[in-house]
């Protein structure tokens, strides 16, 4: 059973069709990439998967169960975490506290319980703090735990945002262009990291760096003008005439 399945998803904005009957299925413990030229509909598809955009028609299923009227607040209970292009970090709290926000779904009392000093809240806060520190350490940025995001280089902030998603221990991780703004060496490290996640989760990767996609993905869905023009393994997609035509001769 697919961790995430999208069937016949159509999205229109006014007179513009952003997605036209798009479907994909993310298998357990696999990296599924979504690629396409600028304006192909990648971001819209990601926003549908996150609940930011409600499709005009189509079905979104998690583990075979339709998720009707999906909202961003529904993701954590479904075992889904995401990162965004804009990072979304809180500037006025520390890196550690930013990551603890992602771990909050593991707490019974939550942050409100901590503010009200409910029974067990202090013990849970310690557990969340340890979980967050361990995740930062896994990504090699535990040394910045006490700093504030605006003081950090962009690549480090990207890792903090990823740590906040990973600390929730999701079943499905949604990554929106995680390689943007990174150097070639940093993209290489990112690829190794993403491949290493598949022993504990599935990944839906929306990305335009073709070398990263071809390296880390098990399956790829290719969009062009809001439609699926190809799908399959990287070696199949790389040689697909429709994909080559969509990229107008760009190296894929």
C-alpha angles and dihedrals in degrees: 000000000000118000088218128013126180116192127194093334114185125182126180130185108198105306094342121098106212096175125020116194094322121177137176139158126214111208124213115278094003136116111233115193128204116201139165143134121288110294093021093125101258096131093045090052091050091049091051090052089050095047093245091116123039112214122233088228140352137072134270116200131187112199089343095308117115113239102212119198090001115204130187090250089061094062101080095052088050091054094251127134129179145192123210134210090244092054093221096218121161108245098202099054128063126265090253092053090048090056093044088062088065092050094051094098088071091060123088096206099034126195093309089057089051092052091050092043092234117183111284095015095113092050091049092048090056090050092049091048091052091047091050093048091050091052093048088050091051089057093045097246103099089116091071095051093114096045130091121249098240089061093058131087114256096251090054091049088052089057091048090053090049091049090054089056096043095048089069088064092226127195089219127031119199113205120190110198095320092175096060112121094011128122123241091261093048091049088052090053090047091054092053090048095049093049089050092058096066094084088071109020148012122250132211106199122193106189144146098203098099096193090058093045094049091048102048108027127096092190132016132200116200121206130195124174090349097306134102108249099170142004134179144081119337093256090053095047093046092062099037110124092215091055093048091049092049091055091047094230097319114147109264 
